[in-house]
Amino acid sequence: QLATTQRRDFLRQKVEKALDENMVSGELKTYFDQWLEHFNTGDETDRLSIKIQDLMKDMDKQGILADIWESRDMFMKPSHWIIGGDGWAYDIGFGGLDHVLASGADVNILVLDTEVYSNTGGQASKATPHGSVAKFAYSGKKTKKKDLGLMMMNYGYVYVASVALGSNMNHVLKVMKEAESYPGPSLIIAYAPCINHGIKKGMGKTLCEEKLA
C-alpha cells in the first residue's frame, strides 16, 4: 500500500506538470483533468485509465509523457485487502492489525471470525463469546468476547462493520463496497462458523447457522 501510494503520487505530479506545461490537449487533457478530480475513486479511475491509455498508446512519448506512460498501471486506484482469521486479528496479530488501522492508511481488513482457534482444534480465544463451550472452557467461557469493532471505532476514522453472509447477503455486498470506497482504513468482521462448532447438519449448512445466529 505504501509503495502504491508513492507510485501514484509520482504519477499525479507528472500529470499535473504535463497539464501546467500544456503538453497535452483535446480529449487527453479532459481525461487528465477528470483523473485528477477522481484520483481516489476506484470505479472512475478504472474507466479513465482505459480512455487515457487508448489515447496515449500511439503518441510520440518523450520526457514527462514517457514517464506517465511507464507508470500507466497506476492510473487505476488499486484496492488493498488484508484477510485473516480471528486468532490472528483478536490475539496473535492484534498489535499489527491495530498499527495498520491506526495509521490511517487506505487499507481494508476482512476478519473471518469463527470465535475459536480453528486451526489448532477449537480452543477458546478472545473472540469466544461469554458462556460458550470450547476447549479450555468446557464449563462455559467466563469472560466476554473482545469487542474488536468497538475498539477500532474509538479511533474515530476507521470504517467498521459486522456481517454474516447467511444472514443478509445484500448487506455483505453493501458493506464491502462502502469499505472499499472509504478513503481510509476499514475493518469488516464476518461471522464464519467452522468445523469445530460441531454443526450436526454438516458444514454445508454454515449459512443456515449464520442466519440462526
VOPA-231455 format. One line per field, with one value per residue: x, z, y of N, C-alpha, C in turn; chain. Coordinates in steps of 0.1 Angstrom, whole numbers. Layout:
BEGIN
nX <- c(X/...) .
nZ <- c(Z/...) .
nY <- c(Y/...) .
caX <- c(X/...) .
caZ <- c(Z/...) .
caY <- c(Y/...) .
cX <- c(X/...) .
cZ <- c(Z/...) .
cY <- c(Y/...) .
chaine <- c(A/...) .
END
This chain:
BEGIN
nX <- c(8/19/39/24/10/31/40/17/14/37/30/7/20/35/14/1/22/25/0/3/23/12/14/-4/-35/-70/-90/-74/-64/-87/-94/-72/-76/-101/-92/-75/-93/-109/-92/-90/-111/-122/-138/-141/-115/-107/-123/-113/-87/-86/-95/-75/-52/-58/-57/-31/-14/-5/9/37/60/79/102/83/58/66/74/49/36/51/43/16/1/-7/-27/-53/-69/-58/-73/-67/-66/-65/-67/-78/-80/-98/-82/-57/-64/-77/-60/-31/-20/-28/-15/-2/-25/-38/-19/-19/-45/-47/-29/-42/-40/-52/-65/-81/-95/-105/-119/-123/-144/-144/-147/-133/-101/-95/-76/-61/-77/-100/-99/-108/-108/-99/-119/-140/-174/-190/-198/-197/-191/-160/-128/-107/-125/-147/-168/-181/-172/-157/-153/-161/-165/-140/-144/-137/-145/-157/-135/-119/-136/-134/-112/-122/-119/-120/-136/-160/-176/-200/-207/-227/-228/-248/-269/-276/-271/-271/-264/-238/-225/-231/-217/-190/-185/-188/-167/-145/-147/-143/-121/-98/-88/-104/-125/-139/-158/-166/-189/-182/-189/-172/-157/-152/-173/-191/-214/-243/-258/-239/-211/-221/-242/-235/-243/-269/-266/-254/-275/-294/-279) .
nZ <- c(0/8/-11/-35/-30/-31/-58/-72/-64/-75/-102/-103/-99/-123/-142/-135/-141/-168/-177/-167/-183/-207/-224/-233/-250/-261/-260/-243/-225/-212/-200/-183/-165/-154/-142/-122/-106/-98/-83/-61/-65/-72/-93/-111/-118/-129/-153/-166/-168/-189/-211/-212/-217/-242/-258/-255/-264/-291/-293/-297/-273/-250/-225/-199/-207/-214/-189/-177/-192/-186/-160/-162/-152/-127/-130/-125/-94/-70/-50/-17/2/33/46/72/100/131/153/146/143/167/187/183/162/168/175/152/135/148/145/118/112/129/116/96/69/36/37/36/59/63/86/93/114/135/161/177/182/153/137/154/167/180/204/231/227/226/210/215/226/258/280/261/251/248/239/267/279/291/308/300/288/308/306/287/251/232/221/192/171/184/197/175/164/182/174/156/129/115/93/103/103/108/96/83/60/55/68/57/26/8/25/31/6/3/24/18/-5/5/23/6/-9/10/20/37/66/69/86/85/101/98/106/108/109/118/114/140/155/156/140/136/113/93/75/52/59/70/63/70/97/103/98/117/140) .
nY <- c(-12/12/15/16/40/58/55/63/89/100/97/114/139/141/141/165/183/180/190/217/226/226/203/185/181/186/157/141/159/166/141/138/159/150/127/136/148/127/111/93/75/44/32/53/59/36/35/59/53/34/50/70/55/44/67/75/54/54/77/99/96/112/124/138/127/102/92/92/73/50/46/38/18/26/44/35/32/11/-16/-24/-53/-70/-102/-123/-146/-149/-156/-145/-118/-109/-118/-131/-115/-90/-66/-58/-55/-35/-14/-10/-1/21/38/52/46/38/10/-21/-44/-77/-98/-131/-145/-171/-175/-192/-208/-221/-235/-250/-268/-258/-242/-220/-185/-150/-141/-157/-159/-150/-176/-196/-230/-245/-259/-258/-243/-257/-256/-234/-202/-178/-151/-120/-117/-102/-69/-61/-45/-22/-12/-4/15/36/51/69/73/50/28/6/-26/-52/-85/-112/-137/-156/-145/-120/-114/-92/-71/-77/-73/-46/-35/-42/-28/-2/-1/-4/19/39/64/56/36/4/-20/-51/-74/-107/-131/-165/-197/-228/-261/-269/-261/-281/-286/-302/-308/-307/-292/-280/-266/-241/-215/-214/-217/-192/-175/-183/-176) .
caX <- c(0/28/46/14/7/42/40/5/17/46/22/-1/29/38/2/-1/32/21/-11/8/32/4/19/-15/-47/-82/-96/-64/-64/-100/-94/-62/-83/-110/-85/-70/-105/-114/-79/-92/-123/-118/-146/-139/-101/-107/-128/-105/-74/-87/-96/-62/-42/-62/-53/-16/-6/1/15/52/61/92/102/73/48/72/73/35/32/58/35/2/-7/-11/-39/-64/-67/-59/-80/-59/-73/-58/-77/-72/-89/-100/-70/-47/-69/-80/-49/-17/-15/-36/-6/0/-37/-41/-10/-23/-58/-44/-21/-50/-38/-64/-64/-93/-92/-116/-117/-132/-145/-150/-149/-124/-88/-99/-65/-54/-86/-112/-98/-114/-99/-105/-131/-151/-184/-192/-207/-195/-183/-149/-116/-102/-137/-157/-180/-185/-162/-161/-151/-168/-158/-133/-152/-127/-152/-159/-121/-115/-145/-129/-102/-129/-117/-119/-149/-162/-189/-201/-216/-228/-232/-260/-279/-280/-260/-270/-257/-223/-221/-231/-206/-177/-185/-186/-153/-135/-147/-139/-107/-91/-88/-117/-125/-151/-158/-175/-191/-179/-189/-162/-160/-150/-186/-198/-227/-249/-263/-227/-206/-229/-253/-230/-250/-281/-262/-252/-288/-299/-272) .
caZ <- c(0/8/-24/-44/-27/-36/-72/-77/-61/-86/-115/-102/-101/-137/-149/-132/-148/-182/-179/-165/-194/-220/-232/-238/-254/-265/-251/-233/-214/-204/-192/-173/-155/-147/-134/-110/-98/-92/-81/-51/-68/-79/-105/-121/-123/-138/-166/-172/-172/-203/-220/-213/-224/-256/-265/-254/-269/-304/-293/-296/-259/-246/-213/-189/-212/-213/-175/-174/-199/-179/-148/-166/-143/-115/-133/-117/-79/-65/-37/-9/13/42/50/82/109/144/161/142/144/181/196/179/153/171/175/138/129/154/140/104/113/135/107/87/56/29/36/41/66/65/96/93/128/139/175/184/174/144/131/164/174/186/218/234/224/230/202/220/235/272/282/251/255/238/246/278/285/290/316/295/289/320/302/275/238/230/211/183/163/192/199/164/163/191/167/150/115/109/89/109/100/112/86/82/46/55/74/48/15/2/34/29/-6/5/34/12/-14/13/29/-5/-14/21/19/50/70/71/92/84/109/92/114/99/116/113/118/154/161/157/134/134/99/85/71/41/65/77/60/78/111/104/98/130/150) .
caY <- c(0/24/15/20/54/66/55/71/103/103/98/126/150/141/145/179/191/179/200/230/230/224/192/177/189/179/147/136/169/164/129/140/167/142/117/143/151/115/104/82/68/32/30/63/58/24/39/69/46/28/61/76/46/43/79/76/43/57/90/100/98/115/132/136/118/88/88/89/60/40/44/38/8/33/53/29/31/-3/-18/-32/-60/-80/-112/-132/-152/-142/-159/-135/-104/-106/-122/-132/-104/-78/-54/-54/-50/-21/-5/-6/6/34/46/60/41/33/-4/-28/-57/-86/-108/-143/-147/-184/-173/-201/-211/-232/-242/-259/-277/-252/-237/-207/-174/-137/-139/-166/-152/-154/-187/-206/-242/-248/-264/-249/-236/-268/-252/-221/-192/-169/-136/-115/-116/-89/-61/-56/-34/-11/-7/4/27/46/59/79/75/37/23/-7/-32/-66/-91/-127/-139/-164/-137/-110/-113/-79/-63/-80/-66/-31/-32/-44/-16/10/-2/-2/33/48/68/54/22/-3/-33/-59/-87/-116/-143/-177/-210/-237/-275/-270/-257/-293/-284/-316/-309/-306/-279/-275/-257/-230/-203/-215/-214/-178/-168/-186/-168) .
cX <- c(9/35/36/11/19/42/28/8/27/39/14/8/32/26/0/9/29/10/-6/16/25/10/9/-27/-59/-87/-87/-64/-76/-100/-83/-69/-93/-104/-80/-82/-110/-103/-81/-105/-120/-125/-143/-125/-99/-112/-119/-91/-75/-88/-82/-52/-45/-57/-38/-8/1/8/31/55/75/91/91/62/53/72/59/31/39/50/21/-6/-12/-23/-51/-61/-68/-67/-72/-67/-63/-69/-71/-83/-89/-88/-59/-52/-71/-68/-35/-12/-22/-28/-4/-13/-41/-32/-14/-35/-55/-36/-29/-48/-51/-62/-76/-89/-105/-112/-127/-133/-152/-153/-142/-111/-91/-88/-59/-64/-98/-111/-104/-104/-106/-118/-143/-161/-185/-202/-205/-187/-173/-138/-110/-113/-149/-170/-185/-175/-166/-160/-158/-159/-152/-141/-142/-133/-153/-145/-117/-123/-140/-118/-109/-128/-116/-134/-150/-176/-188/-211/-217/-235/-246/-272/-285/-269/-259/-263/-242/-218/-220/-219/-192/-175/-182/-172/-143/-135/-144/-125/-99/-92/-102/-115/-138/-150/-169/-177/-190/-178/-178/-165/-159/-163/-194/-212/-232/-253/-251/-223/-213/-240/-248/-238/-263/-278/-260/-265/-295/-293/-276) .
cZ <- c(0/-5/-35/-43/-33/-51/-78/-75/-72/-99/-115/-105/-116/-146/-147/-140/-163/-186/-177/-177/-208/-229/-238/-241/-258/-255/-240/-222/-205/-195/-181/-161/-147/-138/-121/-101/-91/-88/-71/-53/-77/-92/-116/-127/-132/-152/-173/-176/-186/-213/-223/-221/-239/-264/-265/-262/-283/-305/-293/-281/-255/-233/-203/-194/-212/-199/-172/-180/-191/-166/-150/-158/-131/-118/-125/-102/-75/-52/-29/2/20/47/60/91/123/154/158/146/159/190/190/171/156/171/161/132/135/148/126/104/118/126/98/72/49/26/42/47/68/74/95/107/131/154/184/176/165/140/141/172/181/200/219/232/229/221/206/229/249/272/272/256/244/246/255/283/285/298/312/298/300/316/289/262/237/219/202/175/171/195/188/161/171/185/161/135/108/105/95/106/105/102/89/69/46/61/64/37/9/12/33/17/-4/14/27/2/-6/19/18/-9/-3/20/32/53/72/77/91/91/104/101/105/108/110/118/133/162/163/152/130/119/89/80/59/46/73/75/68/93/113/105/112/141/149) .
cY <- c(13/26/21/35/63/67/63/86/108/106/111/138/152/146/160/188/191/189/214/235/228/214/183/186/180/169/142/146/168/152/131/148/159/132/123/145/139/105/92/75/56/31/40/62/46/28/49/63/40/39/67/67/44/55/80/66/46/71/89/105/100/124/128/126/103/83/84/75/48/36/42/28/14/43/48/28/17/-4/-28/-39/-70/-89/-121/-137/-145/-144/-149/-121/-100/-109/-121/-120/-91/-65/-49/-48/-36/-11/0/2/20/43/55/56/36/18/-10/-41/-65/-97/-119/-148/-160/-184/-184/-202/-223/-241/-252/-267/-271/-247/-223/-196/-161/-134/-148/-158/-158/-166/-198/-218/-245/-254/-254/-240/-245/-264/-239/-210/-181/-154/-133/-117/-102/-82/-54/-44/-21/-4/1/16/39/55/71/81/61/33/9/-13/-47/-73/-106/-130/-146/-156/-127/-107/-99/-69/-65/-73/-51/-27/-32/-32/-4/10/1/13/43/51/68/39/16/-16/-39/-72/-96/-129/-155/-189/-219/-251/-277/-266/-270/-292/-298/-318/-309/-293/-272/-266/-245/-217/-203/-212/-199/-171/-170/-177/-153) .
chaine <- c(A/A/A/A/A/A/A/A/A/A/A/A/A/A/A/A/A/A/A/A/A/A/A/A/A/A/A/A/A/A/A/A/A/A/A/A/A/A/A/A/A/A/A/A/A/A/A/A/A/A/A/A/A/A/A/A/A/A/A/A/A/A/A/A/A/A/A/A/A/A/A/A/A/A/A/A/A/A/A/A/A/A/A/A/A/A/A/A/A/A/A/A/A/A/A/A/A/A/A/A/A/A/A/A/A/A/A/A/A/A/A/A/A/A/A/A/A/A/A/A/A/A/A/A/A/A/A/A/A/A/A/A/A/A/A/A/A/A/A/A/A/A/A/A/A/A/A/A/A/A/A/A/A/A/A/A/A/A/A/A/A/A/A/A/A/A/A/A/A/A/A/A/A/A/A/A/A/A/A/A/A/A/A/A/A/A/A/A/A/A/A/A/A/A/A/A/A/A/A/A/A/A/A/A/A/A/A/A/A/A/A/A/A) .
END
